[in-house]
Each structure stands twice: as C-alpha cells, then as structure tokens.
Amino acid sequence: MTKKIKEKIAVLLGGPSSEREISIKSGTAVHEALLSLGLDVVCIDVSDNPVEQ
C-alpha cells in the first residue's frame, strides 16, 4: 500500500529587478498551469526584503 503525500508548491515571482513585471506574468502563468493540474500551489512575490513578508 502506498501513501499519497500532498505537498504545497511555491512559485516565486516578482523581485526588485527591472524584469519584475515579466516575472510576475510568467510566474502567474506557471501558477495557473499547476492549479489546472489539481496541485496545491501558492505564489510568493519576492520583494527587496522577503524576510519581512
């Protein structure tokens, strides 16, 4: 008998660089694709100081 382990997936996006908007768009697309597969997914917007989030 095998046990299924349901794990949460974190998609990191954003960040302080000039590529922030592109990162948000692509990260959101990845998030939506994983959700459509029935996975447990959360987005984390990485700012200048992610420890404060």
PDB file of N, CA, C, O and CB in Angstrom:
ATOM      1  N   MET A   1       0.845  -1.182   0.000  1.00  0.00           N
ATOM      2  CA  MET A   1       0.000   0.000   0.000  1.00  0.00           C
ATOM      3  C   MET A   1       0.890   1.245   0.000  1.00  0.00           C
ATOM      4  O   MET A   1       1.808   1.360   0.811  1.00  0.00           O
ATOM      5  CB  MET A   1      -0.961  -0.002   1.226  1.00  0.00           C
ATOM      6  N   THR A   2       0.614   2.157  -0.899  1.00  0.00           N
ATOM      7  CA  THR A   2       1.406   3.391  -0.944  1.00  0.00           C
ATOM      8  C   THR A   2       0.595   4.553  -0.406  1.00  0.00           C
ATOM      9  O   THR A   2      -0.619   4.638  -0.594  1.00  0.00           O
ATOM     10  CB  THR A   2       1.879   3.690  -2.380  1.00  0.00           C
ATOM     11  N   LYS A   3       1.296   5.434   0.261  1.00  0.00           N
ATOM     12  CA  LYS A   3       0.679   6.630   0.817  1.00  0.00           C
ATOM     13  C   LYS A   3       0.890   7.790  -0.136  1.00  0.00           C
ATOM     14  O   LYS A   3       2.004   8.015  -0.608  1.00  0.00           O
ATOM     15  CB  LYS A   3       1.254   6.956   2.214  1.00  0.00           C
ATOM     16  N   LYS A   4      -0.170   8.525  -0.420  1.00  0.00           N
ATOM     17  CA  LYS A   4      -0.024   9.734  -1.231  1.00  0.00           C
ATOM     18  C   LYS A   4       0.254  10.903  -0.297  1.00  0.00           C
ATOM     19  O   LYS A   4      -0.457  11.119   0.684  1.00  0.00           O
ATOM     20  CB  LYS A   4      -1.302  10.000  -2.102  1.00  0.00           C
ATOM     21  N   ILE A   5       1.291  11.642  -0.617  1.00  0.00           N
ATOM     22  CA  ILE A   5       1.634  12.822   0.171  1.00  0.00           C
ATOM     23  C   ILE A   5       1.273  14.053  -0.653  1.00  0.00           C
ATOM     24  O   ILE A   5       1.769  14.243  -1.764  1.00  0.00           O
ATOM     25  CB  ILE A   5       3.155  12.826   0.569  1.00  0.00           C
ATOM     26  N   LYS A   6       0.417  14.871  -0.097  1.00  0.00           N
ATOM     27  CA  LYS A   6       0.026  16.109  -0.782  1.00  0.00           C
ATOM     28  C   LYS A   6       0.944  17.222  -0.298  1.00  0.00           C
ATOM     29  O   LYS A   6       0.934  17.584   0.878  1.00  0.00           O
ATOM     30  CB  LYS A   6      -1.485  16.466  -0.516  1.00  0.00           C
ATOM     31  N   GLU A   7       1.724  17.751  -1.205  1.00  0.00           N
ATOM     32  CA  GLU A   7       2.655  18.812  -0.863  1.00  0.00           C
ATOM     33  C   GLU A   7       2.229  20.117  -1.513  1.00  0.00           C
ATOM     34  O   GLU A   7       1.560  20.127  -2.547  1.00  0.00           O
ATOM     35  CB  GLU A   7       4.077  18.442  -1.288  1.00  0.00           C
ATOM     36  N   LYS A   8       2.625  21.206  -0.895  1.00  0.00           N
ATOM     37  CA  LYS A   8       2.335  22.532  -1.438  1.00  0.00           C
ATOM     38  C   LYS A   8       3.529  22.987  -2.268  1.00  0.00           C
ATOM     39  O   LYS A   8       4.679  22.801  -1.869  1.00  0.00           O
ATOM     40  CB  LYS A   8       2.021  23.558  -0.299  1.00  0.00           C
ATOM     41  N   ILE A   9       3.252  23.578  -3.412  1.00  0.00           N
ATOM     42  CA  ILE A   9       4.285  24.091  -4.308  1.00  0.00           C
ATOM     43  C   ILE A   9       4.277  25.611  -4.219  1.00  0.00           C
ATOM     44  O   ILE A   9       3.220  26.237  -4.303  1.00  0.00           O
ATOM     45  CB  ILE A   9       4.056  23.608  -5.782  1.00  0.00           C
ATOM     46  N   ALA A  10       5.454  26.201  -4.050  1.00  0.00           N
ATOM     47  CA  ALA A  10       5.589  27.659  -4.023  1.00  0.00           C
ATOM     48  C   ALA A  10       6.194  28.128  -5.338  1.00  0.00           C
ATOM     49  O   ALA A  10       7.228  27.624  -5.776  1.00  0.00           O
ATOM     50  CB  ALA A  10       6.464  28.120  -2.819  1.00  0.00           C
ATOM     51  N   VAL A  11       5.535  29.100  -5.961  1.00  0.00           N
ATOM     52  CA  VAL A  11       6.059  29.725  -7.178  1.00  0.00           C
ATOM     53  C   VAL A  11       6.561  31.109  -6.777  1.00  0.00           C
ATOM     54  O   VAL A  11       5.787  31.965  -6.348  1.00  0.00           O
ATOM     55  CB  VAL A  11       4.957  29.809  -8.326  1.00  0.00           C
ATOM     56  N   LEU A  12       7.875  31.313  -6.926  1.00  0.00           N
ATOM     57  CA  LEU A  12       8.466  32.609  -6.598  1.00  0.00           C
ATOM     58  C   LEU A  12       8.381  33.515  -7.819  1.00  0.00           C
ATOM     59  O   LEU A  12       8.678  33.091  -8.936  1.00  0.00           O
ATOM     60  CB  LEU A  12       9.942  32.452  -6.127  1.00  0.00           C
ATOM     61  N   LEU A  13       7.975  34.761  -7.603  1.00  0.00           N
ATOM     62  CA  LEU A  13       7.848  35.701  -8.714  1.00  0.00           C
ATOM     63  C   LEU A  13       8.121  37.112  -8.238  1.00  0.00           C
ATOM     64  O   LEU A  13       8.221  37.370  -7.038  1.00  0.00           O
ATOM     65  CB  LEU A  13       6.455  35.614  -9.348  1.00  0.00           C
ATOM     66  N   GLY A  14       8.239  38.019  -9.188  1.00  0.00           N
ATOM     67  CA  GLY A  14       8.460  39.424  -8.851  1.00  0.00           C
ATOM     68  C   GLY A  14       9.927  39.727  -8.659  1.00  0.00           C
ATOM     69  O   GLY A  14      10.752  39.434  -9.524  1.00  0.00           O
ATOM     70  N   GLY A  15      10.248  40.314  -7.522  1.00  0.00           N
ATOM     71  CA  GLY A  15      11.626  40.677  -7.228  1.00  0.00           C
ATOM     72  C   GLY A  15      11.901  42.137  -7.531  1.00  0.00           C
ATOM     73  O   GLY A  15      11.055  42.830  -8.096  1.00  0.00           O
ATOM     74  N   PRO A  16      13.078  42.604  -7.157  1.00  0.00           N
ATOM     75  CA  PRO A  16      13.398  44.025  -7.278  1.00  0.00           C
ATOM     76  C   PRO A  16      14.003  44.447  -8.621  1.00  0.00           C
ATOM     77  O   PRO A  16      14.282  45.631  -8.812  1.00  0.00           O
ATOM     78  CB  PRO A  16      14.336  44.395  -6.199  1.00  0.00           C
ATOM     79  N   SER A  17      14.210  43.527  -9.544  1.00  0.00           N
ATOM     80  CA  SER A  17      14.908  43.878 -10.788  1.00  0.00           C
ATOM     81  C   SER A  17      13.984  44.551 -11.806  1.00  0.00           C
ATOM     82  O   SER A  17      12.777  44.668 -11.595  1.00  0.00           O
ATOM     83  CB  SER A  17      15.527  42.630 -11.407  1.00  0.00           C
ATOM     84  N   SER A  18      14.578  44.981 -12.899  1.00  0.00           N
ATOM     85  CA  SER A  18      13.805  45.601 -13.979  1.00  0.00           C
ATOM     86  C   SER A  18      12.921  44.580 -14.699  1.00  0.00           C
ATOM     87  O   SER A  18      12.050  44.961 -15.480  1.00  0.00           O
ATOM     88  CB  SER A  18      14.747  46.274 -14.983  1.00  0.00           C
ATOM     89  N   GLU A  19      13.136  43.303 -14.445  1.00  0.00           N
ATOM     90  CA  GLU A  19      12.343  42.227 -15.058  1.00  0.00           C
ATOM     91  C   GLU A  19      11.132  41.838 -14.196  1.00  0.00           C
ATOM     92  O   GLU A  19      10.486  40.824 -14.459  1.00  0.00           O
ATOM     93  CB  GLU A  19      13.226  40.995 -15.294  1.00  0.00           C
ATOM     94  N   ARG A  20      10.829  42.631 -13.180  1.00  0.00           N
ATOM     95  CA  ARG A  20       9.758  42.302 -12.228  1.00  0.00           C
ATOM     96  C   ARG A  20       8.423  41.987 -12.907  1.00  0.00           C
ATOM     97  O   ARG A  20       7.803  40.967 -12.605  1.00  0.00           O
ATOM     98  CB  ARG A  20       9.568  43.449 -11.261  1.00  0.00           C
ATOM     99  N   GLU A  21       7.980  42.844 -13.810  1.00  0.00           N
ATOM    100  CA  GLU A  21       6.671  42.652 -14.453  1.00  0.00           C
ATOM    101  C   GLU A  21       6.635  41.363 -15.272  1.00  0.00           C
ATOM    102  O   GLU A  21       5.628  40.655 -15.266  1.00  0.00           O
ATOM    103  CB  GLU A  21       6.339  43.850 -15.354  1.00  0.00           C
ATOM    104  N   ILE A  22       7.713  41.056 -15.966  1.00  0.00           N
ATOM    105  CA  ILE A  22       7.781  39.813 -16.746  1.00  0.00           C
ATOM    106  C   ILE A  22       7.748  38.612 -15.812  1.00  0.00           C
ATOM    107  O   ILE A  22       7.083  37.616 -16.095  1.00  0.00           O
ATOM    108  CB  ILE A  22       9.059  39.778 -17.622  1.00  0.00           C
ATOM    109  N   SER A  23       8.468  38.708 -14.697  1.00  0.00           N
ATOM    110  CA  SER A  23       8.488  37.626 -13.719  1.00  0.00           C
ATOM    111  C   SER A  23       7.094  37.379 -13.143  1.00  0.00           C
ATOM    112  O   SER A  23       6.696  36.232 -12.941  1.00  0.00           O
ATOM    113  CB  SER A  23       9.476  37.945 -12.594  1.00  0.00           C
ATOM    114  N   ILE A  24       6.366  38.444 -12.882  1.00  0.00           N
ATOM    115  CA  ILE A  24       5.007  38.305 -12.347  1.00  0.00           C
ATOM    116  C   ILE A  24       4.098  37.632 -13.377  1.00  0.00           C
ATOM    117  O   ILE A  24       3.316  36.747 -13.030  1.00  0.00           O
ATOM    118  CB  ILE A  24       4.434  39.689 -11.946  1.00  0.00           C
ATOM    119  N   LYS A  25       4.198  38.045 -14.631  1.00  0.00           N
ATOM    120  CA  LYS A  25       3.357  37.442 -15.679  1.00  0.00           C
ATOM    121  C   LYS A  25       3.677  35.965 -15.880  1.00  0.00           C
ATOM    122  O   LYS A  25       2.769  35.137 -15.950  1.00  0.00           O
ATOM    123  CB  LYS A  25       3.538  38.193 -17.001  1.00  0.00           C
ATOM    124  N   SER A  26       4.963  35.631 -15.974  1.00  0.00           N
ATOM    125  CA  SER A  26       5.324  34.228 -16.206  1.00  0.00           C
ATOM    126  C   SER A  26       5.056  33.382 -14.965  1.00  0.00           C
ATOM    127  O   SER A  26       4.618  32.238 -15.080  1.00  0.00           O
ATOM    128  CB  SER A  26       6.804  34.112 -16.612  1.00  0.00           C
ATOM    129  N   GLY A  27       5.314  33.932 -13.785  1.00  0.00           N
ATOM    130  CA  GLY A  27       5.029  33.204 -12.548  1.00  0.00           C
ATOM    131  C   GLY A  27       3.543  32.933 -12.372  1.00  0.00           C
ATOM    132  O   GLY A  27       3.152  31.861 -11.910  1.00  0.00           O
ATOM    133  N   THR A  28       2.720  33.901 -12.739  1.00  0.00           N
ATOM    134  CA  THR A  28       1.268  33.724 -12.669  1.00  0.00           C
ATOM    135  C   THR A  28       0.807  32.641 -13.639  1.00  0.00           C
ATOM    136  O   THR A  28      -0.082  31.853 -13.317  1.00  0.00           O
ATOM    137  CB  THR A  28       0.549  35.048 -12.974  1.00  0.00           C
ATOM    138  N   ALA A  29       1.407  32.601 -14.822  1.00  0.00           N
ATOM    139  CA  ALA A  29       1.064  31.559 -15.804  1.00  0.00           C
ATOM    140  C   ALA A  29       1.439  30.174 -15.283  1.00  0.00           C
ATOM    141  O   ALA A  29       0.683  29.218 -15.455  1.00  0.00           O
ATOM    142  CB  ALA A  29       1.775  31.826 -17.149  1.00  0.00           C
ATOM    143  N   VAL A  30       2.599  30.066 -14.649  1.00  0.00           N
ATOM    144  CA  VAL A  30       3.019  28.784 -14.056  1.00  0.00           C
ATOM    145  C   VAL A  30       2.050  28.389 -12.946  1.00  0.00           C
ATOM    146  O   VAL A  30       1.637  27.233 -12.857  1.00  0.00           O
ATOM    147  CB  VAL A  30       4.474  28.876 -13.498  1.00  0.00           C
ATOM    148  N   HIS A  31       1.690  29.351 -12.104  1.00  0.00           N
ATOM    149  CA  HIS A  31       0.740  29.108 -11.008  1.00  0.00           C
ATOM    150  C   HIS A  31      -0.583  28.560 -11.543  1.00  0.00           C
ATOM    151  O   HIS A  31      -1.099  27.567 -11.029  1.00  0.00           O
ATOM    152  CB  HIS A  31       0.491  30.407 -10.212  1.00  0.00           C
ATOM    153  N   GLU A  32      -1.129  29.203 -12.571  1.00  0.00           N
ATOM    154  CA  GLU A  32      -2.405  28.770 -13.145  1.00  0.00           C
ATOM    155  C   GLU A  32      -2.299  27.385 -13.778  1.00  0.00           C
ATOM    156  O   GLU A  32      -3.225  26.582 -13.668  1.00  0.00           O
ATOM    157  CB  GLU A  32      -2.884  29.780 -14.185  1.00  0.00           C
ATOM    158  N   ALA A  33      -1.177  27.099 -14.440  1.00  0.00           N
ATOM    159  CA  ALA A  33      -0.989  25.781 -15.061  1.00  0.00           C
ATOM    160  C   ALA A  33      -0.933  24.683 -14.000  1.00  0.00           C
ATOM    161  O   ALA A  33      -1.524  23.617 -14.177  1.00  0.00           O
ATOM    162  CB  ALA A  33       0.298  25.763 -15.910  1.00  0.00           C
ATOM    163  N   LEU A  34      -0.231  24.938 -12.911  1.00  0.00           N
ATOM    164  CA  LEU A  34      -0.139  23.938 -11.842  1.00  0.00           C
ATOM    165  C   LEU A  34      -1.491  23.740 -11.155  1.00  0.00           C
ATOM    166  O   LEU A  34      -1.856  22.618 -10.802  1.00  0.00           O
ATOM    167  CB  LEU A  34       0.920  24.355 -10.808  1.00  0.00           C
ATOM    168  N   LEU A  35      -2.234  24.840 -10.968  1.00  0.00           N
ATOM    169  CA  LEU A  35      -3.577  24.726 -10.392  1.00  0.00           C
ATOM    170  C   LEU A  35      -4.482  23.872 -11.276  1.00  0.00           C
ATOM    171  O   LEU A  35      -5.276  23.075 -10.775  1.00  0.00           O
ATOM    172  CB  LEU A  35      -4.196  26.120 -10.195  1.00  0.00           C
ATOM    173  N   SER A  36      -4.359  24.039 -12.589  1.00  0.00           N
ATOM    174  CA  SER A  36      -5.205  23.277 -13.514  1.00  0.00           C
ATOM    175  C   SER A  36      -4.910  21.782 -13.456  1.00  0.00           C
ATOM    176  O   SER A  36      -5.732  20.964 -13.868  1.00  0.00           O
ATOM    177  CB  SER A  36      -5.014  23.783 -14.940  1.00  0.00           C
ATOM    178  N   LEU A  37      -3.739  21.430 -12.944  1.00  0.00           N
ATOM    179  CA  LEU A  37      -3.385  20.017 -12.758  1.00  0.00           C
ATOM    180  C   LEU A  37      -3.858  19.483 -11.409  1.00  0.00           C
ATOM    181  O   LEU A  37      -3.651  18.314 -11.083  1.00  0.00           O
ATOM    182  CB  LEU A  37      -1.876  19.832 -12.883  1.00  0.00           C
ATOM    183  N   GLY A  38      -4.497  20.357 -10.630  1.00  0.00           N
ATOM    184  CA  GLY A  38      -5.027  19.941  -9.337  1.00  0.00           C
ATOM    185  C   GLY A  38      -4.014  19.985  -8.210  1.00  0.00           C
ATOM    186  O   GLY A  38      -4.221  19.372  -7.163  1.00  0.00           O
ATOM    187  N   LEU A  39      -2.923  20.702  -8.414  1.00  0.00           N
ATOM    188  CA  LEU A  39      -1.882  20.772  -7.393  1.00  0.00           C
ATOM    189  C   LEU A  39      -2.147  21.922  -6.432  1.00  0.00           C
ATOM    190  O   LEU A  39      -2.838  22.882  -6.773  1.00  0.00           O
ATOM    191  CB  LEU A  39      -0.503  20.930  -8.041  1.00  0.00           C
ATOM    192  N   ASP A  40      -1.593  21.819  -5.230  1.00  0.00           N
ATOM    193  CA  ASP A  40      -1.726  22.843  -4.200  1.00  0.00           C
ATOM    194  C   ASP A  40      -0.575  23.836  -4.383  1.00  0.00           C
ATOM    195  O   ASP A  40       0.579  23.523  -4.093  1.00  0.00           O
ATOM    196  CB  ASP A  40      -1.718  22.212  -2.752  1.00  0.00           C
ATOM    197  N   VAL A  41      -0.904  25.027  -4.865  1.00  0.00           N
ATOM    198  CA  VAL A  41       0.122  25.990  -5.276  1.00  0.00           C
ATOM    199  C   VAL A  41      -0.120  27.338  -4.613  1.00  0.00           C
ATOM    200  O   VAL A  41      -1.262  27.765  -4.441  1.00  0.00           O
ATOM    201  CB  VAL A  41       0.141  26.148  -6.811  1.00  0.00           C
ATOM    202  N   VAL A  42       0.969  27.998  -4.245  1.00  0.00           N
ATOM    203  CA  VAL A  42       0.896  29.350  -3.702  1.00  0.00           C
ATOM    204  C   VAL A  42       1.946  30.203  -4.407  1.00  0.00           C
ATOM    205  O   VAL A  42       3.043  29.730  -4.703  1.00  0.00           O
ATOM    206  CB  VAL A  42       1.111  29.354  -2.148  1.00  0.00           C
ATOM    207  N   CYS A  43       1.601  31.474  -4.677  1.00  0.00           N
ATOM    208  CA  CYS A  43       2.559  32.420  -5.257  1.00  0.00           C
ATOM    209  C   CYS A  43       3.198  33.225  -4.132  1.00  0.00           C
ATOM    210  O   CYS A  43       2.528  33.636  -3.185  1.00  0.00           O
ATOM    211  CB  CYS A  43       1.866  33.367  -6.292  1.00  0.00           C
ATOM    212  N   ILE A  44       4.496  33.443  -4.251  1.00  0.00           N
ATOM    213  CA  ILE A  44       5.216  34.286  -3.301  1.00  0.00           C
ATOM    214  C   ILE A  44       5.922  35.372  -4.095  1.00  0.00           C
ATOM    215  O   ILE A  44       6.805  35.095  -4.907  1.00  0.00           O
ATOM    216  CB  ILE A  44       6.233  33.455  -2.440  1.00  0.00           C
ATOM    217  N   ASP A  45       5.518  36.614  -3.846  1.00  0.00           N
ATOM    218  CA  ASP A  45       6.136  37.760  -4.517  1.00  0.00           C
ATOM    219  C   ASP A  45       7.383  38.145  -3.722  1.00  0.00           C
ATOM    220  O   ASP A  45       7.291  38.586  -2.576  1.00  0.00           O
ATOM    221  CB  ASP A  45       5.131  38.977  -4.633  1.00  0.00           C
ATOM    222  N   VAL A  46       8.531  37.973  -4.338  1.00  0.00           N
ATOM    223  CA  VAL A  46       9.801  38.246  -3.672  1.00  0.00           C
ATOM    224  C   VAL A  46      10.137  39.725  -3.863  1.00  0.00           C
ATOM    225  O   VAL A  46      10.412  40.176  -4.975  1.00  0.00           O
ATOM    226  CB  VAL A  46      10.946  37.330  -4.232  1.00  0.00           C
ATOM    227  N   SER A  47      10.108  40.459  -2.770  1.00  0.00           N
ATOM    228  CA  SER A  47      10.409  41.893  -2.834  1.00  0.00           C
ATOM    229  C   SER A  47      11.877  42.123  -2.482  1.00  0.00           C
ATOM    230  O   SER A  47      12.670  41.183  -2.437  1.00  0.00           O
ATOM    231  CB  SER A  47       9.483  42.700  -1.876  1.00  0.00           C
ATOM    232  N   ASP A  48      12.227  43.378  -2.234  1.00  0.00           N
ATOM    233  CA  ASP A  48      13.602  43.699  -1.826  1.00  0.00           C
ATOM    234  C   ASP A  48      14.003  42.944  -0.568  1.00  0.00           C
ATOM    235  O   ASP A  48      15.156  42.538  -0.424  1.00  0.00           O
ATOM    236  CB  ASP A  48      13.752  45.204  -1.594  1.00  0.00           C
ATOM    237  N   ASN A  49      13.051  42.755   0.346  1.00  0.00           N
ATOM    238  CA  ASN A  49      13.341  42.082   1.610  1.00  0.00           C
ATOM    239  C   ASN A  49      12.267  41.044   1.894  1.00  0.00           C
ATOM    240  O   ASN A  49      11.316  41.329   2.622  1.00  0.00           O
ATOM    241  CB  ASN A  49      13.434  43.099   2.771  1.00  0.00           C
ATOM    242  N   PRO A  50      12.398  39.839   1.332  1.00  0.00           N
ATOM    243  CA  PRO A  50      11.356  38.823   1.503  1.00  0.00           C
ATOM    244  C   PRO A  50      11.172  38.352   2.938  1.00  0.00           C
ATOM    245  O   PRO A  50      10.143  37.756   3.256  1.00  0.00           O
ATOM    246  CB  PRO A  50      11.667  37.649   0.646  1.00  0.00           C
ATOM    247  N   VAL A  51      12.138  38.601   3.809  1.00  0.00           N
ATOM    248  CA  VAL A  51      12.016  38.172   5.200  1.00  0.00           C
ATOM    249  C   VAL A  51      10.898  38.932   5.896  1.00  0.00           C
ATOM    250  O   VAL A  51      10.263  38.395   6.805  1.00  0.00           O
ATOM    251  CB  VAL A  51      13.342  38.376   5.946  1.00  0.00           C
ATOM    252  N   GLU A  52      10.645  40.166   5.489  1.00  0.00           N
ATOM    253  CA  GLU A  52       9.605  40.983   6.109  1.00  0.00           C
ATOM    254  C   GLU A  52       8.203  40.548   5.721  1.00  0.00           C
ATOM    255  O   GLU A  52       7.237  40.962   6.361  1.00  0.00           O
ATOM    256  CB  GLU A  52       9.800  42.423   5.741  1.00  0.00           C
ATOM    257  N   GLN A  53       8.063  39.714   4.678  1.00  0.00           N
ATOM    258  CA  GLN A  53       6.723  39.330   4.219  1.00  0.00           C
ATOM    259  C   GLN A  53       6.085  38.402   5.158  1.00  0.00           C
ATOM    260  O   GLN A  53       4.953  37.975   4.930  1.00  0.00           O
ATOM    261  CB  GLN A  53       6.765  38.710   2.869  1.00  0.00           C
TER     262      GLN A  53
END
